[in-house]
């Protein structure tokens, strides 16, 4: 179980989705992103609705942040020349997704040709994986 004050480190698609989920369940949420904007991977139309909702619901959005330390009760970060400490009962760190090629490598040793799709090719949305499946199916 997560505490009442949650800091989410990683403001991409997954971090935003978690922030929305937790806010709707009454948590105080801070969303911290190292890049210049939050919402990487979110369809622009949806992001245009989500950011104003975050603002209305007091979800703290911090961009261009470098995490200095995470303790049991706080997250210390630097934004430009400014240091900031966020109080937290829980911290969730969401790293950028990376391809999972473990099974591809194993299969390559067993068969002559292996096609990569979905999360083994590039992390993405379910629609991307479906499109990959269609592409590979058509190529076979």
C-alpha positions as CSV (number, residue, x, y, z in Angstrom):
1,X,0.0,0.0,0.0
2,X,1.2,3.5,-0.8
3,X,1.0,6.4,1.7
4,X,-1.0,9.6,1.4
5,X,1.8,11.7,-0.2
6,X,3.3,10.0,-3.2
7,X,6.2,11.2,-5.3
8,X,6.4,9.6,-8.8
9,X,9.9,9.9,-10.4
10,X,9.3,9.5,-14.1
11,X,6.8,11.7,-15.9
12,X,6.3,9.7,-19.1
13,X,3.2,7.8,-20.0
14,X,3.4,5.3,-17.1
15,X,4.1,8.0,-14.5
16,X,1.2,10.1,-15.7
17,X,-1.1,7.2,-15.7
18,X,-0.1,6.3,-12.1
19,X,-0.4,9.9,-11.0
20,X,-4.0,10.1,-12.4
21,X,-4.9,6.7,-10.8
22,X,-3.5,7.8,-7.3
23,X,-5.0,11.3,-7.4
24,X,-8.5,9.8,-8.1
25,X,-8.0,7.7,-5.0
26,X,-7.3,10.7,-2.8
27,X,-3.5,10.8,-2.7
28,X,-1.4,13.9,-2.8
29,X,0.8,13.4,-5.9
30,X,4.0,15.0,-7.1
31,X,5.2,14.0,-10.6
32,X,8.9,14.6,-11.2
33,X,10.5,14.4,-14.7
34,X,14.1,14.9,-15.7
35,X,13.2,16.1,-19.2
36,X,11.5,19.4,-20.3
37,X,8.0,18.1,-20.4
38,X,5.8,15.4,-18.9
39,X,3.6,13.0,-20.8
40,X,6.1,11.5,-23.3
41,X,4.2,8.8,-25.2
42,X,0.7,10.2,-24.5
43,X,-1.4,11.1,-27.5
44,X,-1.3,14.9,-27.8
45,X,-5.1,15.2,-27.7
46,X,-5.2,13.3,-24.4
47,X,-2.2,15.2,-23.0
48,X,-4.0,18.5,-23.7
49,X,-6.8,17.3,-21.4
50,X,-4.6,15.6,-18.8
51,X,-2.3,18.5,-17.9
52,X,-5.2,20.9,-17.1
53,X,-6.8,18.2,-15.1
54,X,-3.5,17.7,-13.1
55,X,-3.4,21.5,-12.6
56,X,-7.0,21.6,-11.4
57,X,-6.5,18.6,-9.1
58,X,-3.2,20.1,-7.6
59,X,-0.9,17.3,-9.0
60,X,2.5,18.9,-8.6
61,X,4.4,18.6,-11.9
62,X,8.1,19.3,-11.8
63,X,10.2,19.1,-15.0
64,X,14.0,19.3,-15.7
65,X,14.6,17.9,-12.3
66,X,17.7,15.9,-11.1
67,X,17.1,13.7,-8.1
68,X,19.8,14.1,-5.5
69,X,18.5,11.7,-2.9
70,X,15.5,9.7,-1.8
71,X,15.0,9.0,1.9
72,X,12.2,7.3,3.8
73,X,10.3,10.6,4.1
74,X,11.4,12.9,1.3
75,X,12.9,13.3,-2.2
76,X,15.6,16.0,-2.7
77,X,16.0,17.4,-6.2
78,X,17.6,20.1,-8.1
79,X,15.8,22.2,-10.8
80,X,18.3,24.5,-12.5
81,X,19.9,26.4,-9.6
82,X,17.1,25.7,-7.2
83,X,17.1,22.9,-4.6
84,X,13.8,21.5,-3.5
85,X,12.6,18.8,-1.1
86,X,9.3,17.0,-1.5
87,X,7.8,15.3,1.5
88,X,6.7,11.8,0.7
89,X,5.2,8.7,2.4
90,X,5.9,6.7,-0.7
91,X,8.2,7.1,-3.7
92,X,7.7,5.3,-7.0
93,X,10.5,5.3,-9.5
94,X,9.5,4.6,-13.1
95,X,12.5,4.1,-15.4
96,X,12.3,4.6,-19.1
97,X,11.2,1.3,-20.7
98,X,13.8,-0.6,-22.6
99,X,13.3,-3.5,-25.1
100,X,13.2,-7.0,-23.6
101,X,15.3,-9.0,-26.1
102,X,16.0,-12.0,-23.8
103,X,13.7,-14.4,-25.7
104,X,14.8,-13.0,-29.0
105,X,18.4,-13.9,-28.3
106,X,17.4,-17.4,-27.1
107,X,15.2,-18.0,-30.1
108,X,18.0,-16.8,-32.5
109,X,20.2,-19.6,-31.3
110,X,17.5,-22.2,-32.1
111,X,16.1,-21.1,-35.5
112,X,17.2,-19.4,-38.6
113,X,15.0,-16.3,-38.6
114,X,13.5,-14.4,-35.7
115,X,11.2,-11.4,-36.1
116,X,11.0,-8.8,-33.4
117,X,7.8,-7.1,-32.4
118,X,6.1,-5.4,-29.5
119,X,8.2,-4.9,-26.4
120,X,11.1,-7.0,-27.8
121,X,11.6,-4.5,-30.6
122,X,10.7,-1.2,-28.8
123,X,8.6,-0.5,-25.8
124,X,5.4,1.1,-26.7
125,X,1.6,0.9,-26.6
126,X,-0.5,-2.2,-27.2
127,X,-1.5,-0.7,-30.6
128,X,2.1,-0.6,-31.6
129,X,2.5,-4.3,-30.7
130,X,-0.7,-5.1,-32.7
131,X,0.7,-3.2,-35.7
132,X,4.0,-5.1,-35.4
133,X,2.1,-8.4,-35.3
134,X,0.2,-7.4,-38.5
135,X,3.5,-6.3,-40.2
136,X,5.3,-9.5,-39.3
137,X,2.3,-11.6,-40.3
138,X,2.1,-10.0,-43.7
139,X,5.9,-10.5,-44.2
140,X,5.6,-14.2,-43.5
